[in-house]
């Protein structure tokens, strides 16, 4: 496969499906999607036979060489079908492994599309339980398709001339988030551990921990090369979903400032209702959102709850 950067565009008419392209994050337990206009879907190549796909939901990563195929995350069924049909160089080959970075619907609802074409569906061991619990809380119409290959901490597999590995560093965005690394390409998919310049989702029902998220990011930056190419789950327009370690450390800095802000407000005697009124966190202009779209009040509430909960 040509390793130079390239771009493939597909249309809804090509597969008879519809969805709206978005690089923005999902809610902690999103409902089943309503009908959407035609999607804008794109395949981007990175390096050494790796790349990513954007459509609707969390970014799908991929690696395709002459002997093996690996994909990461599956979005929703409509865009999953577009991705599966258009994977560069796949033709009718089986996918050696589909990896879920965590359980959220916009990363796993396409499992039903990918599963028949895959030899295994891989995730951290907490993911099926989290999928089931999220399904119970949601009006989503169809039950989840669970991964069949589970691991507690580390999973690794030779895939042709590449090696793919996955690692769990502990609770962060949820209690099932993993990093997925193409070792020879030096490409790291971090899922929703990185919302690039977007206020992130803190899924407390899914086991999230803001304070531990800071520690997880520190561990990631110690565990992988500083020049790794990152793929993140969601990114703000103008920044996108292909990032660097600097983008990840900015998210750590955001959480560090967030915790310090909430702690100071609590010490000042502010109530939860007072604390969650803030729309934008000072010092992070790239994250800025308006009153209708800002996710910060929910993050402040989740952080307050975490800091004031007695273990």
Buried (B, 14 or more C-beta within 10 A) or exposed (E): EEEEEEEBEBEBEEBEBBBBBBBBBBBBBBEEBEEBEEBBBBBBBBBBBBBBBBBBBBBBBBBBBEEBBBBBBBBBBBBBBBBBEBBBEBEEBEBBBBBBBBBBBBBBBBBBBBBEBBEBBBBBEBBBBBBEBBBEEBEBEEEBBBBEBBBEEEBEBEBBEBBBBBBBBBBBBBBBBBBBBBBBBBBBBBBBBBBBBBBBBBBBEBBBBBBBBBBBBBBBBEEBEEEBBBBBBBBBEEBBBBBBBEBBBBBBBBBBBBBEBBEEBBEEEBEBEEBBEBBBBEEBEEBBBEEEEBBBBBBBBBBBBBBEEEE
